[in-house]
Amino acid sequence: MQRTSFANWPCSIARSLDTFGDAWTPLVLREAFYGIRRFDDFQQSLGIARNTLTDRLRRLVAQGLLERRPYQDEPRRHEYLLTDKGRDFFPVLAALAHWGDRWLAGDEGAPITLHHDTCGHDTHGEVVCAHCGEPLRAGEVAMRMGPGYPERLRSRPDVPNRFLTS
């Protein structure tokens, strides 16, 4: 069964899920943040089937989140390095981990903690307003049509109920 593509939807969440919409893809990126670079190390760390890992690495390279670079000629072997685009995914993983720690961790607590080397403290991911620095919370944020929202969809009857116009 072929999965529906969200790549052209007028929604950045849908477009992002088109790239990261399965469990393995963010986990491969998580391992890259842990310092894993080589195929066999990804495979061993995740316990993922080789064909699935090949597909996810190929997708992440095609999307520009990882760079595939040879490290050995005979036999030819490659390592996978985070790009700037891939490193920009870190706050998403940190926020996802924080949610999981809050709602899914048992009494024993978080399985992994984030330590902020700059200030020397343990921390957690939090999404904050880029302007004032306050946490973004549902009910305190309004969704508005952005400049990339398709003109052809702006006049649909359901749009005024879903978005405030700017």
C-alpha positions in Angstrom: 0.0 0.0 0.0 1.5 3.3 -1.0 1.5 6.1 1.5 -0.1 9.5 0.9 2.5 12.2 0.2 2.1 15.4 2.2 5.0 17.1 0.4 2.8 19.7 -1.4 0.3 20.4 1.4 0.0 24.0 2.5 1.2 23.1 6.0 4.7 22.9 7.3 3.7 20.2 9.8 2.4 17.9 7.0 5.4 18.6 4.9 7.8 17.8 7.7 5.9 14.6 8.5 6.4 13.7 4.8 10.1 13.6 5.6 10.0 12.3 9.2 6.7 10.4 9.2 7.9 7.1 10.3 9.5 6.1 13.6 12.9 5.0 12.1 13.8 8.3 10.4 13.9 10.5 13.6 15.7 7.6 15.4 18.4 7.5 12.7 18.8 11.2 13.2 18.9 10.8 17.0 21.8 8.3 16.5 23.6 10.8 14.3 23.4 13.4 17.1 24.8 10.7 19.4 27.8 10.6 17.1 27.0 7.5 15.0 28.3 7.9 11.4 28.7 4.5 9.9 26.0 2.2 8.5 27.0 -0.8 10.6 27.0 1.3 13.8 23.5 2.7 13.0 22.3 -0.8 12.3 23.8 -2.3 15.5 22.6 0.6 17.7 19.1 0.6 16.4 18.6 -3.1 15.6 17.0 -1.9 12.4 16.8 -4.1 9.3 19.5 -3.3 6.8 17.1 -2.6 3.9 15.0 -0.2 6.1 18.2 1.6 7.3 19.4 1.9 3.7 16.0 3.4 2.7 16.0 5.9 5.6 19.7 7.0 5.1 19.0 7.4 1.4 15.9 9.6 2.2 17.8 11.7 4.7 20.7 12.3 2.2 18.2 13.1 -0.6 16.4 15.6 1.8 19.7 17.2 2.7 19.7 16.3 6.4 22.7 14.0 6.1 25.7 14.1 3.9 27.1 10.8 2.6 30.9 10.9 2.5 33.4 8.0 1.6 35.8 7.1 4.4 37.3 3.9 2.8 38.1 2.9 -0.8 38.5 -0.9 -0.6 35.8 -1.9 -0.1 34.0 1.3 -0.6 32.4 2.5 2.6 30.6 5.7 3.5 29.8 7.7 6.7 26.8 9.9 7.2 27.3 13.3 8.7 24.7 15.8 9.8 24.3 18.9 7.6 23.2 22.3 8.8 19.6 21.3 7.9 20.0 18.1 9.9 21.4 19.9 12.9 18.4 22.2 12.8 16.3 19.1 13.7 17.8 18.9 17.2 15.3 21.2 18.9 12.5 19.0 17.5 14.1 15.9 19.1 14.7 17.8 22.3 11.0 18.9 22.5 9.8 15.4 21.6 12.0 13.9 24.3 10.7 16.4 26.9 7.1 15.5 26.0 8.0 11.8 26.3 9.7 12.3 29.7 6.7 14.1 31.0 4.0 11.8 29.7 5.5 8.4 29.0 8.4 8.0 31.5 7.7 5.8 34.5 8.4 6.5 38.1 12.1 5.9 37.4 12.2 9.2 35.4 13.7 10.2 32.1 15.9 7.6 30.4 18.2 10.3 28.9 18.9 13.8 30.2 20.1 16.8 28.2 23.1 18.6 29.7 23.7 22.2 28.4 27.4 22.5 28.3 27.3 26.3 27.9 25.7 26.9 31.3 26.6 23.6 33.0 23.0 22.5 33.9 20.8 19.6 33.0 17.8 20.9 30.9 15.0 19.9 28.7 13.7 21.0 25.3 11.1 23.7 25.2 9.6 25.7 22.4 9.7 29.4 23.1 8.6 32.5 21.3 11.5 33.8 19.1 10.5 37.4 20.0 10.0 37.4 23.8 11.4 34.0 24.9 8.2 32.9 26.7 7.1 29.3 26.2 4.6 28.7 23.4 1.5 27.0 24.8 -1.7 25.9 23.1 -4.4 28.6 23.7 -1.8 31.4 23.7 -0.9 31.1 20.0 -3.1 31.8 17.0 -2.5 30.2 13.6 -2.4 32.7 10.7 -2.1 32.3 7.0 1.5 32.9 6.0 2.8 34.3 2.7 3.2 30.7 1.4 -0.4 29.8 1.9 -1.8 29.1 -1.6 -4.0 31.9 -3.0 -6.4 29.3 -4.5 -7.2 28.0 -1.0 -7.6 31.3 0.8 -11.2 31.8 -0.4 -12.5 28.3 0.6 -15.5 28.5 3.0 -13.7 26.6 5.8 -10.6 28.7 5.8 -11.9 31.7 7.8 -12.9 29.3 10.6 -9.5 27.7 10.7 -7.1 30.7 10.5 -7.0 34.3 11.4 -5.9 36.4 8.4 -3.0 38.7 8.8 
